[in-house]
Amino acid sequence: MNKWTIAITGKGGTGKTALTTLITKILRQRKEKLLVVDADPAMGLTNVLGIKISRTLEDLRLEIIKVGGRGIEEEKRDLILSLDYKIMELLIEKPGFTTLVMGQPRTSGCFCPANTLLRDALKPLTQVFDIILIDCEAGLEQINRKVVKTINLLLIVSDPTMRGIQTASAIKEMAQKFTHASRIGLILNKITNPSIVEIMRSKTDLEIVGTIPFDPQIAEFDLQGRSLLQLPEDSVSLEAVSDILSYLNIIQ
């Protein structure tokens, strides 16, 4: 069985969170142990998955700061020794998959410490789960900060626009420097005219691993506040994502 650590990224508004949810819907029906990580401080994935959370990595980070501030050596030592256990306590079990949520910043300034904690948290979890699926923050930040350094597959989502393609190319360049990804693929989303795919293909050297048509059902579910996990099996976007996973040899 292949171990997969997959990061999904792209510029904002391209549909990376919807894609993460559709992949989750497909993979949760399988035997592999699946971890889905909401690494976006906006916590959009949590909402789309319909998950209620009580504690996040950001809460753990603040606890670490509080313990460090008290300066009690025994307390700090106990916290360090129990850190992996505390991370496991943050996991939320759902039918067919488990989630981990980074959370929203509670303090002003750079969110780098939370990203560092997420990076460190992913290391032991790769030993526990067969597939780790990470919905990244939009843009380059978590690539540059090596938050997803240990991934072996990077999926970049773009809408059929030049700006989206340019962002995808910039992400690829950074990923080749700062991650272990052995494969970087581009997914073109919200396609209304199939002929535009060939135009986009001529504008990039990225491997296009699949396309997803514009799906009015996704817009409808979003408007109604329904989880995309409830999409019917004959959804055109779900079928497209299944084809992409087959192409990537994630599913047979």
DOZAMI-666622 format. One record per residue (C-alpha): x, y, z. Coordinates in steps of 0.05 Angstrom, whole numbers, plus 5000, padded with zeros to 4 digits. Layout:
BEGIN
NODE      x      y      z
NODE      X      Y      Z
...
END
This chain:
BEGIN
NODE      x      y      z
NODE   5000   5000   5000
NODE   5028   5068   4980
NODE   5030   5123   5033
NODE   5005   5190   5008
NODE   5015   5259   5037
NODE   4978   5306   4990
NODE   4975   5381   4994
NODE   4922   5420   4956
NODE   4937   5493   4942
NODE   4925   5550   4893
NODE   4903   5622   4892
NODE   4841   5641   4931
NODE   4774   5625   4900
NODE   4797   5569   4855
NODE   4759   5515   4893
NODE   4814   5479   4930
NODE   4770   5469   4991
NODE   4714   5440   4950
NODE   4765   5394   4916
NODE   4791   5371   4983
NODE   4721   5354   5005
NODE   4706   5315   4942
NODE   4770   5275   4949
NODE   4750   5262   5022
NODE   4682   5238   5000
NODE   4714   5188   4952
NODE   4770   5164   4997
NODE   4729   5156   5060
NODE   4694   5095   5028
NODE   4761   5058   5025
NODE   4799   5018   5077
NODE   4859   5065   5082
NODE   4865   5108   5144
NODE   4851   5179   5120
NODE   4870   5244   5156
NODE   4842   5309   5128
NODE   4878   5372   5153
NODE   4846   5440   5150
NODE   4910   5482   5146
NODE   4874   5546   5124
NODE   4863   5596   5181
NODE   4797   5614   5147
NODE   4773   5544   5167
NODE   4731   5538   5104
NODE   4741   5463   5099
NODE   4713   5452   5169
NODE   4649   5486   5147
NODE   4644   5449   5080
NODE   4654   5383   5115
NODE   4600   5401   5166
NODE   4646   5390   5225
NODE   4639   5423   5293
NODE   4705   5433   5329
NODE   4721   5449   5401
NODE   4797   5453   5400
NODE   4850   5467   5347
NODE   4925   5470   5339
NODE   4922   5544   5353
NODE   4892   5529   5422
NODE   4950   5481   5435
NODE   4999   5535   5413
NODE   4970   5584   5463
NODE   4975   5531   5517
NODE   5049   5521   5501
NODE   5059   5597   5505
NODE   5024   5599   5572
NODE   5064   5542   5602
NODE   5129   5573   5576
NODE   5111   5640   5606
NODE   5102   5610   5675
NODE   5174   5586   5673
NODE   5163   5523   5714
NODE   5214   5473   5688
NODE   5177   5410   5709
NODE   5113   5435   5676
NODE   5150   5452   5612
NODE   5184   5384   5611
NODE   5117   5348   5621
NODE   5086   5388   5564
NODE   5143   5371   5516
NODE   5137   5297   5533
NODE   5062   5297   5523
NODE   5060   5339   5460
NODE   5048   5281   5412
NODE   4991   5257   5456
NODE   4961   5327   5459
NODE   4962   5330   5383
NODE   4926   5263   5379
NODE   4873   5292   5426
NODE   4858   5345   5374
NODE   4837   5294   5322
NODE   4763   5290   5306
NODE   4738   5222   5284
NODE   4685   5221   5229
NODE   4657   5162   5189
NODE   4713   5141   5143
NODE   4763   5196   5160
NODE   4795   5237   5215
NODE   4806   5313   5216
NODE   4857   5360   5246
NODE   4844   5435   5246
NODE   4898   5488   5250
NODE   4848   5542   5273
NODE   4845   5617   5269
NODE   4899   5662   5300
NODE   4881   5689   5368
NODE   4937   5740   5370
NODE   4961   5794   5323
NODE   5024   5788   5280
NODE   5054   5733   5239
NODE   5020   5665   5238
NODE   5088   5631   5229
NODE   5089   5597   5298
NODE   5023   5562   5284
NODE   5050   5539   5216
NODE   5112   5512   5250
NODE   5070   5473   5300
NODE   5029   5444   5242
NODE   5093   5423   5206
NODE   5119   5388   5268
NODE   5051   5356   5282
NODE   5049   5325   5213
NODE   5113   5285   5224
NODE   5086   5233   5273
NODE   5018   5231   5239
NODE   5049   5205   5174
NODE   5065   5141   5213
NODE   4992   5133   5236
NODE   4953   5148   5172
NODE   4957   5118   5102
NODE   4934   5182   5068
NODE   4941   5253   5093
NODE   4902   5305   5054
NODE   4919   5378   5069
NODE   4876   5437   5049
NODE   4929   5492   5049
NODE   4922   5566   5057
NODE   4916   5602   4990
NODE   4981   5625   4959
NODE   5054   5610   4974
NODE   5060   5620   5049
NODE   5056   5547   5072
NODE   5102   5525   5016
NODE   5155   5577   5032
NODE   5151   5563   5107
NODE   5162   5488   5093
NODE   5097   5472   5129
NODE   5083   5417   5078
NODE   5156   5398   5066
NODE   5143   5323   5074
NODE   5088   5317   5021
NODE   5098   5270   4962
NODE   5043   5299   4919
NODE   5024   5371   4908
NODE   4959   5388   4872
NODE   4952   5460   4849
NODE   4881   5483   4834
NODE   4869   5538   4783
NODE   4810   5569   4750
NODE   4817   5577   4674
NODE   4850   5646   4679
NODE   4920   5671   4665
NODE   4926   5697   4736
NODE   4909   5628   4762
NODE   4961   5595   4716
NODE   5014   5646   4737
NODE   5001   5633   4810
NODE   5005   5558   4797
NODE   5072   5566   4764
NODE   5099   5606   4823
NODE   5074   5553   4871
NODE   5108   5499   4830
NODE   5174   5536   4831
NODE   5172   5544   4907
NODE   5149   5472   4917
NODE   5209   5445   4879
NODE   5254   5483   4927
NODE   5218   5472   4993
NODE   5180   5406   4991
NODE   5195   5333   4978
NODE   5139   5327   4927
NODE   5158   5277   4874
NODE   5098   5298   4832
NODE   5066   5366   4822
NODE   5001   5368   4783
NODE   4954   5422   4760
NODE   4878   5415   4763
NODE   4836   5463   4722
NODE   4771   5476   4758
NODE   4704   5509   4739
NODE   4711   5493   4665
NODE   4652   5517   4624
NODE   4683   5509   4555
NODE   4727   5448   4543
NODE   4765   5483   4487
NODE   4797   5530   4538
NODE   4835   5471   4568
NODE   4881   5467   4507
NODE   4892   5542   4511
NODE   4912   5536   4584
NODE   4956   5476   4568
NODE   4995   5518   4518
NODE   5007   5571   4572
NODE   5040   5527   4625
NODE   5093   5473   4632
NODE   5055   5443   4691
NODE   5027   5373   4683
NODE   4951   5379   4678
NODE   4927   5318   4716
NODE   4854   5332   4706
NODE   4797   5381   4696
NODE   4733   5393   4734
NODE   4672   5423   4699
NODE   4633   5480   4729
NODE   4582   5446   4774
NODE   4519   5486   4793
NODE   4504   5435   4848
NODE   4566   5458   4886
NODE   4542   5530   4883
NODE   4473   5508   4905
NODE   4500   5468   4964
NODE   4543   5527   4984
NODE   4483   5574   4982
NODE   4443   5526   5025
NODE   4501   5515   5074
NODE   4501   5440   5061
NODE   4562   5396   5066
NODE   4591   5375   4999
NODE   4597   5305   5029
NODE   4523   5301   5013
NODE   4532   5311   4939
NODE   4499   5255   4898
NODE   4544   5202   4869
NODE   4526   5223   4798
NODE   4553   5294   4810
NODE   4594   5315   4749
NODE   4648   5345   4793
NODE   4651   5282   4836
NODE   4660   5239   4774
NODE   4715   5285   4749
NODE   4752   5281   4815
NODE   4747   5205   4814
NODE   4778   5205   4745
NODE   4835   5249   4771
NODE   4849   5202   4830
NODE   4850   5143   4782
NODE   4898   5179   4736
NODE   4944   5193   4796
NODE   4940   5119   4818
NODE   4911   5139   4885
NODE   4852   5095   4872
NODE   4845   5037   4823
END
